[in-house]
């Protein structure tokens, strides 16, 4: 008998709370129904910023309020983030030793521009981020190592000077706020290769690797050690799921680079998580097929946001088959679907077909728009996806 089948006495099975449902998925046990934990972070902020919230959800003050209003599950690494200053993070403090940091915030029109300066022995390093009001999103305009006279020397100073302290009390407060409605994922980690992208930008990062590969690997080892210490703190705090926010796509994370710069971190972080009963996942975007077997072989528990055509290069059921019998995947709804599937019938047909194909993997799958919900998606479309999910589960899916 399946875990969600009716009991022998004919009574109805108890409905699990979203939190318990998601914990069962993390344990690779069949849930009472397929979990649905979308990411409305940018969509909600955009509607709120521009006065576009429909009357039905005008009372909502946060993404969490919206998810609760729709009766969905919370499996989120951004319910606690300040999206006007960072793409991820908020549960860990940076601790600097030997490098002074400062921030300046100004407004340009309705945009918010954040400039961070790192005072190093080699002079100041500056990065600039802009919260683009018209799109309700954060973009990076300047990288810290951009135009640095000695980028490798500057990289050395930065990675040696920074450690992290996990704020277990903040996590506990955020999880208490969510309660039985789901799980707060600690999305605080990022790999050595992602660090290089964040500090130098993808283009300069590629040149640095091409010209100084051995030296770059040596320097990034300090970041790996610091991040593994943070992973250890997260796991020791009893967090059920942590995530590396790497945008693991092969355009910027080709398998050769993953093997040389990030594989050690992924493998060790996954091991640390498992020692404490936690799961270790990676945020992924774009084309991922070429990395799937490698990532699964490292003990990583799963990927958030496996992208499928037309935005990615692998269908979700194939991704499950490529990664073995324990790999977790979230996804299934991209910005493309929330923008292009206009009618209720189109949404229902899409959801039914998707979940039918993924039925054998329901114990390792979370239906989600985990990367993005289109900011111009109609409110009715979000309701249609909720209703289609409910109908599929009610029909025995």
VOGU-3710 file (C-alpha; in Angstrom, 3 decimals, decimal comma):
1> xxxxxxxxxx> 0,000/0,000/0,000  1,346/3,459/-0,846  1,993/5,925/1,973  -0,985/8,038/0,870  -3,460/5,197/0,238  -6,670/5,078/2,334  -6,355/3,049/5,551  -7,806/-0,520/5,529  -10,791/0,574/7,651  -11,939/2,876/4,851
11> xxxxxxxxxx> -11,348/6,111/6,761  -9,642/8,982/5,012  -5,863/9,380/5,478  -4,769/12,331/7,554  -3,583/15,314/5,523  0,010/16,157/6,341  1,054/19,675/7,163  3,175/21,316/4,439  6,216/21,054/6,686  5,793/17,337/7,246
21> xxxxxxxxxx> 5,002/16,820/3,558  8,292/18,482/2,582  10,254/16,634/5,247  8,974/13,391/3,741  10,287/14,475/0,343  13,672/15,285/1,878  13,640/11,752/3,294  12,612/10,309/-0,119  9,314/9,087/1,298  6,105/9,398/-0,681
31> xxxxxxxxxx> 4,113/12,426/0,511  0,346/12,548/0,868  0,286/14,668/-2,290  2,763/16,368/-4,593  4,212/19,419/-2,865  3,806/22,814/-4,541  6,194/25,520/-3,323  6,435/28,353/-5,869  8,763/31,345/-5,778  6,747/34,556/-5,923
41> xxxxxxxxxx> 9,528/36,762/-4,523  10,008/39,104/-7,469  6,413/38,857/-8,710  4,966/39,942/-5,368  7,497/42,744/-4,899  6,732/44,072/-8,371  2,968/44,100/-7,821  3,475/45,756/-4,444  6,020/48,314/-5,718  3,792/49,452/-8,560
51> xxxxxxxxxx> 0,417/49,303/-6,848  -0,732/46,336/-8,913  -1,896/43,944/-6,183  -5,422/42,744/-6,990  -8,024/43,562/-4,290  -8,219/39,888/-3,314  -4,615/39,938/-2,070  -4,297/43,596/-1,106  -4,016/42,484/2,524  -0,803/40,531/1,799
61> xxxxxxxxxx> 2,342/42,210/3,037  4,891/39,602/1,971  5,506/36,645/-0,291  4,754/34,409/2,698  1,317/35,998/3,060  0,622/35,310/-0,619  1,702/31,655/-0,409  -0,522/31,207/2,629  -3,447/32,916/0,911  -3,202/30,427/-1,947
71> xxxxxxxxxx> -2,854/27,488/0,445  0,491/26,338/-0,964  3,669/24,933/0,603  6,709/26,930/1,695  10,084/25,566/0,636  11,948/28,816/0,290  15,395/30,367/0,617  14,157/33,906/0,056  11,202/34,445/2,415  13,715/36,154/4,703
81> xxxxxxxxxx> 15,873/38,071/2,163  16,080/41,825/1,560  15,773/41,756/-2,219  16,829/45,377/-2,645  20,343/44,602/-1,415  21,066/40,943/-2,187  19,959/38,017/-4,343  20,351/35,623/-1,453  21,441/35,540/2,162  20,362/37,193/5,370
91> xxxxxxxxxx> 20,919/34,452/7,933  24,717/34,772/8,166  26,940/37,694/9,149  30,157/38,421/7,274  33,111/38,710/9,640  36,050/40,646/8,194  39,599/40,627/9,596  42,114/43,033/8,058  39,747/44,465/5,425  37,417/47,335/6,280
101> xxxxxxxxxx> 34,085/47,470/4,464  31,613/50,305/3,989  28,344/50,885/2,124  26,728/53,876/0,506  23,108/53,944/-0,662  21,671/56,563/-2,977  18,659/56,875/-5,206  18,664/57,572/-8,927  15,123/58,263/-10,013  13,282/55,393/-8,383
111> xxxxxxxxxx> 16,262/53,025/-8,557  18,265/52,254/-5,423  22,044/52,101/-5,927  24,186/50,314/-3,354  27,968/50,798/-3,467  30,205/48,600/-1,337  33,858/49,451/-0,780  36,539/47,085/0,513  39,589/48,869/1,930  42,542/46,568/1,237
121> xxxxxxxxxx> 46,293/47,039/1,451  46,279/47,335/-2,337  43,771/50,156/-2,270  39,965/50,329/-2,322  37,886/47,822/-4,252  34,370/48,851/-5,220  31,278/46,972/-6,329  27,952/48,510/-7,283  24,464/47,003/-7,345  21,284/48,615/-8,633
131> xxxxxxxxxx> 17,746/47,743/-7,650  15,918/48,450/-10,893  12,529/49,758/-9,844  10,889/49,288/-13,232  11,619/45,524/-13,078  11,804/45,009/-9,307  15,126/43,233/-9,585  18,740/43,638/-8,496  21,574/43,826/-11,029  25,313/44,147/-10,560
141> xxxxxxxxxx> 26,875/47,093/-12,400  30,443/46,922/-11,122  32,525/44,038/-9,762  35,039/44,390/-6,940  37,969/43,050/-8,998  37,034/45,088/-12,062  40,023/47,221/-13,115  41,993/46,159/-10,032  45,745/46,622/-10,742  46,491/43,268/-9,076
151> xxxxxxxxxx> 43,301/41,187/-9,176  44,954/38,021/-7,846  46,490/39,890/-4,937  43,151/41,532/-4,198  41,395/38,168/-4,395  43,889/36,753/-1,920  43,204/39,544/0,577  39,453/39,176/0,309  39,266/35,398/0,696  41,683/35,381/3,611
161> xxxxxxxxxx> 39,872/38,190/5,413  36,267/36,918/5,325  34,506/34,344/7,471  30,816/33,841/8,248  28,759/33,423/11,409  25,411/31,695/11,056  22,656/33,412/13,006  20,887/30,365/14,366  18,514/32,532/16,370  17,447/34,399/13,223
171> xxxxxxxxxx> 16,840/31,135/11,407  14,778/29,816/14,318  12,672/32,991/14,278  12,059/32,734/10,523  11,134/29,061/10,745  8,803/29,851/13,652  7,170/32,535/11,484  6,555/29,943/8,747  5,611/27,238/11,252  3,849/24,188/9,863
181> xxxxxxxxxx> 3,335/25,918/6,516  6,706/24,650/5,327  10,473/24,815/5,534  12,821/27,780/5,460  15,856/26,758/3,403  19,174/28,297/4,444  20,301/29,701/1,098  23,533/31,174/2,418  26,271/29,231/0,634  28,116/29,718/-2,644
191> xxxxxxxxxx> 30,911/27,764/-4,281  34,455/28,934/-5,081  33,568/29,319/-8,755  30,492/31,394/-7,904  32,649/33,607/-5,670  34,884/34,373/-8,636  31,813/35,284/-10,706  30,566/37,582/-7,944  33,899/39,349/-7,480  35,167/39,527/-11,048
201> xxxxxxxxxx> 32,162/38,915/-13,278  31,909/35,849/-15,519  34,074/37,283/-18,308  37,036/38,363/-16,179  36,680/35,202/-14,096  37,186/33,163/-17,270  40,305/35,137/-18,206  41,750/34,761/-14,706  41,248/31,007/-14,866  42,718/30,767/-18,358
211> xxxxxxxxxx> 45,816/32,776/-17,402  46,365/31,715/-13,770  44,435/28,491/-13,167  46,692/26,971/-10,513  46,964/30,220/-8,571  43,221/30,816/-8,719  42,515/27,315/-7,418  44,978/27,863/-4,580  43,344/31,150/-3,569  39,786/29,859/-3,810
221> xxxxxxxxxx> 40,647/27,089/-1,352  40,405/29,698/1,427  36,845/30,514/0,390  35,974/26,820/0,328  37,265/26,376/3,875  35,285/29,373/5,130  32,096/28,209/3,420  32,485/24,687/4,762  32,731/26,181/8,239  29,468/28,016/7,554
231> xxxxxxxxxx> 27,861/24,802/6,261  28,955/23,105/9,484  27,304/25,857/11,535  24,075/25,610/9,523  23,918/21,835/9,887  24,697/21,957/13,602  21,773/24,372/14,084  19,380/21,644/12,942  18,409/23,255/9,636  16,740/20,551/7,495
241> xxxxxxxxxx> 17,853/21,978/4,121  20,671/24,274/3,015  21,443/25,538/-0,456  24,395/26,807/-2,495  23,125/29,736/-4,564  25,275/29,066/-7,608  23,006/29,323/-10,671  24,507/26,034/-11,766  24,243/26,324/-15,544  26,822/24,994/-17,983
251> xxxxxxxxxx> 27,279/28,387/-19,663  29,140/29,596/-16,565  29,697/26,280/-14,764  30,963/23,896/-17,458  31,721/20,410/-16,127  35,486/20,925/-16,342  35,291/24,056/-14,192  32,907/22,408/-11,716  35,326/19,508/-11,356  38,330/21,758/-10,785
261> xxxxxxxxxx> 36,855/24,517/-8,623  33,583/23,472/-6,976  33,324/19,663/-6,792  35,366/19,441/-3,592  33,147/22,025/-1,909  29,931/20,338/-3,023  31,064/16,906/-1,890  32,283/18,077/1,512  29,278/20,312/2,155  26,920/17,444/1,302
271> xxxxxxxxxx> 28,811/15,161/3,677  28,612/17,733/6,483  24,891/18,166/5,915  24,255/14,433/5,977  26,190/13,984/9,207  23,592/16,231/10,858  20,518/14,921/9,057  20,308/17,913/6,716  19,997/18,058/2,928  22,351/19,985/0,647
281> xxxxxxxxxx> 20,955/21,414/-2,596  22,194/23,762/-5,311  20,236/26,501/-7,056  20,333/25,951/-10,805  19,351/27,920/-13,883  19,795/27,542/-17,622  21,291/24,522/-19,344  22,167/21,728/-16,910  22,199/18,400/-18,725  26,004/18,117/-18,937
291> xxxxxxxxxx> 26,408/18,610/-15,169  23,661/16,350/-13,846  25,537/13,061/-13,468  28,594/14,809/-12,020  26,559/16,713/-9,430  24,649/13,593/-8,379  27,904/11,651/-8,016  29,152/14,158/-5,428  26,420/13,292/-2,931  24,461/16,495/-3,550
301> xxxxxxxxxx> 20,824/15,929/-2,608  19,265/17,841/-5,460  18,816/20,928/-7,591  16,440/23,814/-7,188  14,973/24,935/-10,466  16,011/22,397/-13,083  15,384/24,302/-16,307  13,641/22,501/-19,152  13,057/23,535/-22,786  12,823/26,184/-24,076
311> xxxxxxxxxx> 14,888/27,762/-21,267  16,908/24,634/-20,446  18,135/21,520/-22,219  16,686/18,576/-20,297  13,142/17,426/-19,504  12,461/16,855/-15,815  11,653/13,150/-16,107  14,917/12,638/-18,005  16,791/14,620/-15,337  15,474/12,185/-12,722
321> xxxxxxxxxx> 16,695/9,215/-14,768  20,126/10,773/-15,287  20,720/11,381/-11,577  19,875/8,070/-9,943  17,293/7,061/-7,371  17,887/9,573/-4,551  18,202/12,930/-6,322  15,658/15,664/-5,522  14,418/18,151/-8,114  12,253/21,223/-7,786
331> xxxxxxxxxx> 10,755/23,032/-10,742  8,282/22,457/-13,533  6,989/26,017/-13,881  9,185/28,703/-15,401  8,647/32,357/-16,230  7,828/31,136/-19,739  4,793/29,172/-18,505  3,515/31,913/-16,192  3,720/34,390/-19,064  2,619/32,285/-22,051
341> xxxxxxxxxx> -0,096/29,978/-20,676  -2,926/32,472/-20,758  -6,098/30,441/-20,287  -7,268/28,187/-17,473  -7,508/25,267/-19,908  -3,908/25,769/-21,083  -2,641/25,773/-17,498  -4,663/22,696/-16,527  -3,494/20,778/-19,594  0,132/21,683/-18,893
351> xxxxxxxxxx> 0,053/20,800/-15,179  -1,779/17,520/-15,746  0,692/16,432/-18,433  3,716/17,419/-16,363  2,589/15,721/-13,153  1,481/12,593/-14,990  5,023/12,219/-16,384  6,557/12,852/-12,973  4,204/10,595/-11,019  6,930/7,911/-10,473
361> xxxxxxxxxx> 9,166/10,562/-8,902  6,594/12,228/-6,609  8,644/11,300/-3,528  11,622/13,284/-4,901  9,882/16,205/-6,581  8,583/19,615/-5,527  6,455/21,433/-8,080  7,743/24,979/-8,147  8,431/28,129/-10,085  11,679/28,025/-8,178
371> xxxxxxxxxx> 13,749/30,381/-10,308  11,235/33,053/-11,193  7,600/33,888/-11,756  7,208/36,403/-14,572  6,526/39,863/-13,132  3,807/40,402/-15,736  2,066/37,084/-15,032  -1,645/37,747/-14,429  -2,965/37,018/-10,944  -5,515/34,682/-12,503
381> xxxxxxxxxx> -2,672/32,582/-13,945  -1,256/32,004/-10,461  -4,707/30,944/-9,327  -5,054/28,589/-12,310  -1,788/26,834/-11,412  -2,968/26,427/-7,816  -6,319/25,050/-8,959  -4,728/22,653/-11,458  -2,413/21,303/-8,735  -5,360/20,816/-6,371
391> xxxxxxx> -7,387/19,037/-9,059  -4,532/16,693/-9,919  -4,020/15,737/-6,259  -7,760/15,334/-5,677  -7,895/12,960/-8,650  -5,375/10,681/-6,972  -2,181/12,140/-8,403
//
